[in-house]
Amino acid sequence: MKNIILTEGTQTTPQIKLDSVNGVISFKGKIITVDCESLFKPLYDWLNTYVNQPASKTDIQIQLDYFNTLGTKYLTSFLKKIEVQLSPKNETKVYWFYDIEDEDMLEIAEDFQTVINLPFELIETT
């Protein structure tokens, strides 16, 4: 299974990296596209293969500046899929990076913790 840089990131989509060798899934930037289905479909396809031979641990790194309601829906769905299909097979953890001055993103991370049954580490950045 090869590593994928799904997108370099644009004004409306995040940079997404899927690293099966090191077990890293990362999102960086913004999710404000109205076509989240096209954005997330390759992630689901990659995850369906990855769960069959995952790394010993998987780190999910989320460093988003903003995401819209549709982005929230798809990100929640993707993390739920990881929770159900991947976390029973390996050590899985979410690292949620947020700007120290962005209280909204911290609150969103805390909301995610209540609906996603994965360990979270909230990390302040400047």
C-alpha positions as a Markdown table, in Angstrom:
| # | Residue | x | y | z |
|---|---|---|---|---|
| 1 | Met | 0.0 | 0.0 | 0.0 |
| 2 | Lys | 1.4 | 3.3 | -1.0 |
| 3 | Asn | 1.4 | 6.6 | 0.8 |
| 4 | Ile | -0.9 | 9.2 | -0.6 |
| 5 | Ile | -0.9 | 13.0 | -0.5 |
| 6 | Leu | -4.6 | 13.3 | -1.4 |
| 7 | Thr | -4.5 | 17.0 | -1.9 |
| 8 | Glu | -2.0 | 19.7 | -1.4 |
| 9 | Gly | -4.7 | 21.9 | 0.0 |
| 10 | Thr | -6.6 | 24.8 | -1.6 |
| 11 | Gln | -8.7 | 27.7 | -0.4 |
| 12 | Thr | -11.6 | 25.3 | 0.2 |
| 13 | Thr | -9.9 | 21.9 | 0.8 |
| 14 | Pro | -7.3 | 20.8 | 3.3 |
| 15 | Gln | -4.0 | 19.2 | 2.7 |
| 16 | Ile | -4.6 | 15.5 | 3.4 |
| 17 | Lys | -1.8 | 12.9 | 3.8 |
| 18 | Leu | -2.4 | 9.2 | 4.2 |
| 19 | Asp | 0.8 | 7.4 | 5.3 |
| 20 | Ser | 0.2 | 3.7 | 5.6 |
| 21 | Val | 3.8 | 2.9 | 6.4 |
| 22 | Asn | 4.0 | 5.2 | 9.5 |
| 23 | Gly | 0.3 | 5.0 | 10.3 |
| 24 | Val | -0.4 | 8.7 | 10.0 |
| 25 | Ile | -3.6 | 10.4 | 8.7 |
| 26 | Ser | -3.4 | 14.2 | 8.6 |
| 27 | Phe | -5.7 | 17.1 | 7.7 |
| 28 | Lys | -4.4 | 20.6 | 7.6 |
| 29 | Gly | -6.1 | 23.7 | 6.4 |
| 30 | Lys | -9.8 | 24.3 | 5.8 |
| 31 | Ile | -12.8 | 22.2 | 4.7 |
| 32 | Ile | -15.3 | 24.6 | 3.2 |
| 33 | Thr | -16.0 | 22.8 | -0.1 |
| 34 | Val | -19.5 | 22.0 | -1.0 |
| 35 | Asp | -18.3 | 18.8 | -2.6 |
| 36 | Cys | -17.2 | 16.9 | 0.5 |
| 37 | Glu | -18.3 | 13.6 | -1.0 |
| 38 | Ser | -15.6 | 13.8 | -3.7 |
| 39 | Leu | -13.0 | 14.9 | -1.1 |
| 40 | Phe | -13.7 | 12.1 | 1.3 |
| 41 | Lys | -14.4 | 9.2 | -1.1 |
| 42 | Pro | -10.7 | 8.5 | -1.7 |
| 43 | Leu | -10.2 | 8.6 | 2.1 |
| 44 | Tyr | -12.8 | 5.9 | 2.6 |
| 45 | Asp | -11.3 | 3.8 | -0.3 |
| 46 | Trp | -7.8 | 4.1 | 1.3 |
| 47 | Leu | -9.1 | 3.3 | 4.8 |
| 48 | Asn | -11.0 | 0.2 | 3.5 |
| 49 | Thr | -7.6 | -1.1 | 2.3 |
| 50 | Tyr | -5.6 | 0.1 | 5.2 |
| 51 | Val | -7.7 | -1.6 | 7.9 |
| 52 | Asn | -6.7 | -5.0 | 6.4 |
| 53 | Gln | -3.0 | -4.3 | 7.1 |
| 54 | Pro | -2.7 | -1.3 | 9.4 |
| 55 | Ala | 0.5 | -0.1 | 11.0 |
| 56 | Ser | 0.8 | -1.1 | 14.7 |
| 57 | Lys | -0.5 | 2.3 | 15.6 |
| 58 | Thr | -2.3 | 5.1 | 13.8 |
| 59 | Asp | -2.1 | 8.8 | 14.5 |
| 60 | Ile | -4.8 | 11.1 | 13.2 |
| 61 | Gln | -3.5 | 14.6 | 13.1 |
| 62 | Ile | -6.1 | 17.3 | 12.7 |
| 63 | Gln | -4.9 | 20.9 | 12.2 |
| 64 | Leu | -7.9 | 22.6 | 10.7 |
| 65 | Asp | -8.4 | 26.4 | 10.8 |
| 66 | Tyr | -12.1 | 26.1 | 9.8 |
| 67 | Phe | -14.6 | 23.7 | 8.5 |
| 68 | Asn | -18.2 | 24.2 | 7.5 |
| 69 | Thr | -21.3 | 22.1 | 8.5 |
| 70 | Leu | -20.9 | 19.7 | 5.7 |
| 71 | Gly | -17.2 | 19.3 | 6.5 |
| 72 | Thr | -18.1 | 18.5 | 10.1 |
| 73 | Lys | -20.5 | 15.8 | 8.9 |
| 74 | Tyr | -17.9 | 14.1 | 6.7 |
| 75 | Leu | -15.1 | 14.4 | 9.2 |
| 76 | Thr | -17.3 | 12.9 | 11.9 |
| 77 | Ser | -18.3 | 10.1 | 9.6 |
| 78 | Phe | -14.7 | 9.4 | 8.7 |
| 79 | Leu | -13.6 | 9.3 | 12.4 |
| 80 | Lys | -16.5 | 7.0 | 13.2 |
| 81 | Lys | -15.4 | 4.6 | 10.5 |
| 82 | Ile | -11.9 | 4.6 | 12.0 |
| 83 | Glu | -13.4 | 4.1 | 15.5 |
| 84 | Val | -15.4 | 1.0 | 14.3 |
| 85 | Gln | -13.1 | -0.5 | 11.7 |
| 86 | Leu | -9.6 | 0.4 | 12.7 |
| 87 | Ser | -9.3 | 1.1 | 16.5 |
| 88 | Pro | -10.1 | -2.5 | 17.4 |
| 89 | Lys | -7.1 | -3.6 | 15.3 |
| 90 | Asn | -4.4 | -1.2 | 16.5 |
| 91 | Glu | -3.6 | 1.7 | 18.8 |
| 92 | Thr | -5.4 | 4.7 | 17.3 |
| 93 | Lys | -5.2 | 8.3 | 18.6 |
| 94 | Val | -6.4 | 11.7 | 17.5 |
| 95 | Tyr | -4.1 | 14.7 | 17.8 |
| 96 | Trp | -6.2 | 17.8 | 17.5 |
| 97 | Phe | -4.1 | 21.0 | 17.0 |
| 98 | Tyr | -5.8 | 24.3 | 17.6 |
| 99 | Asp | -4.6 | 27.9 | 17.8 |
| 100 | Ile | -4.4 | 29.1 | 21.4 |
| 101 | Glu | -6.6 | 32.1 | 20.5 |
| 102 | Asp | -9.2 | 30.0 | 18.7 |
| 103 | Glu | -11.7 | 29.0 | 21.5 |
| 104 | Asp | -14.2 | 27.9 | 18.9 |
| 105 | Met | -11.9 | 25.2 | 17.5 |
| 106 | Leu | -11.1 | 24.0 | 21.0 |
| 107 | Glu | -14.8 | 23.7 | 21.7 |
| 108 | Ile | -15.4 | 21.8 | 18.5 |
| 109 | Ala | -12.6 | 19.4 | 19.4 |
| 110 | Glu | -14.2 | 18.9 | 22.8 |
| 111 | Asp | -17.6 | 18.2 | 21.0 |
| 112 | Phe | -15.9 | 15.6 | 18.8 |
| 113 | Gln | -14.5 | 13.9 | 21.9 |
| 114 | Thr | -18.1 | 13.3 | 23.1 |
| 115 | Val | -19.2 | 11.5 | 19.9 |
| 116 | Ile | -16.0 | 9.8 | 18.8 |
| 117 | Asn | -14.8 | 7.0 | 21.0 |
| 118 | Leu | -11.1 | 7.4 | 20.4 |
| 119 | Pro | -8.4 | 8.9 | 22.6 |
| 120 | Phe | -7.9 | 12.6 | 21.9 |
| 121 | Glu | -4.9 | 14.8 | 22.7 |
| 122 | Leu | -5.7 | 18.5 | 22.3 |
| 123 | Ile | -2.6 | 20.5 | 21.4 |
| 124 | Glu | -2.3 | 24.3 | 21.6 |
| 125 | Thr | -0.4 | 26.1 | 18.9 |
| 126 | Thr | 0.5 | 29.7 | 18.4 |
